[in-house]
Amino acid sequence: MNISSIISIIALVVSLLTAWLTIFRRGSVRCTQPSFIAFRYDFLNKPFALAKIFLRILLFSTGKRGWVVENLFLRVKEGSRSEEFSFWGYGDKDLVRGSGIFVPETGVVTNHHFNPLQTDNLFQFSHGTYRLELVAKLVAKKRLISLWEIELDVPSGVFDTRIDGNTAIFFNWSPERKCYVASIENHSGLIKAYSETER
């Protein structure tokens, strides 16, 4: 085999590998560890409150072509309670209703807000351990993708007796401790810090 044949074979292999990485290999969608998670209530000029969980993440594609995320939602469980938070909105300043978002290989980072679709009964953030699972529905894919899940402990006394739209429970991620640190905050700032919630 002469040198030109070897070079041609190498070029063909490189071309096939490039085609695999850029065209045929779709990869999937992943997300980073949320930098913060917050539990609060919205009133939205209505006489009743609506539970809200919002978080900040980077969504990214493991393939070159990227993916369109059709829907994002949270599965929320606490004790015997289970609720789908699938009213989805996202944005840093102007919040828009989630109706699909393109996720490239380089990723897209923003805040994501979730409310339950069932508004007849209030989902109350009472004291307890909450399991959150972030789930994505990709375009042209029937199966849902579980992106991330965590258990968080909601401290007692925050919303047990009074639902306040100005108060929120924040869980801020500490990379060094590898856990979330909970705090109670309102529009004027920090009210109380709590112990760490292990990952």
HUZI-V376548 format. One record per residue. N is the residue number from 1. PSI is psi in whole degrees, 0 to 359 (none if undefined). Layout:
# HUZI-V376548
N:PSI
N:PSI
This chain:
# HUZI-V376548
1:123
2:174
3:325
4:324
5:320
6:318
7:321
8:319
9:317
10:317
11:321
12:318
13:317
14:319
15:317
16:320
17:318
18:317
19:321
20:316
21:328
22:334
23:306
24:324
25:107
26:333
27:209
28:191
29:137
30:171
31:157
32:169
33:126
34:133
35:331
36:157
37:139
38:139
39:129
40:184
41:142
42:146
43:327
44:43
45:31
46:159
47:350
48:156
49:157
50:123
51:144
52:139
53:126
54:154
55:166
56:125
57:163
58:118
59:136
60:156
61:141
62:1
63:157
64:326
65:342
66:176
67:155
68:118
69:115
70:319
71:148
72:143
73:165
74:135
75:123
76:125
77:138
78:114
79:235
80:357
81:141
82:131
83:144
84:115
85:87
86:7
87:103
88:131
89:155
90:161
91:157
92:320
93:298
94:113
95:129
96:152
97:129
98:119
99:36
100:139
101:134
102:130
103:106
104:178
105:325
106:344
107:166
108:127
109:132
110:176
111:142
112:129
113:137
114:132
115:154
116:147
117:327
118:109
119:357
120:322
121:129
122:129
123:105
124:137
125:72
126:170
127:133
128:181
129:123
130:130
131:122
132:136
133:122
134:124
135:140
136:145
137:117
138:148
139:136
140:10
141:129
142:324
143:140
144:153
145:126
146:116
147:329
148:148
149:154
150:157
151:133
152:141
153:118
154:122
155:156
156:157
157:357
158:303
159:16
160:322
161:341
162:131
163:113
164:122
165:347
166:355
167:144
168:150
169:117
170:137
171:105
172:130
173:130
174:106
175:325
176:317
177:342
178:49
179:168
180:140
181:121
182:145
183:152
184:125
185:153
186:191
187:337
188:354
189:200
190:133
191:310
192:140
193:147
194:176
195:168
196:151
197:114
198:147
199:none
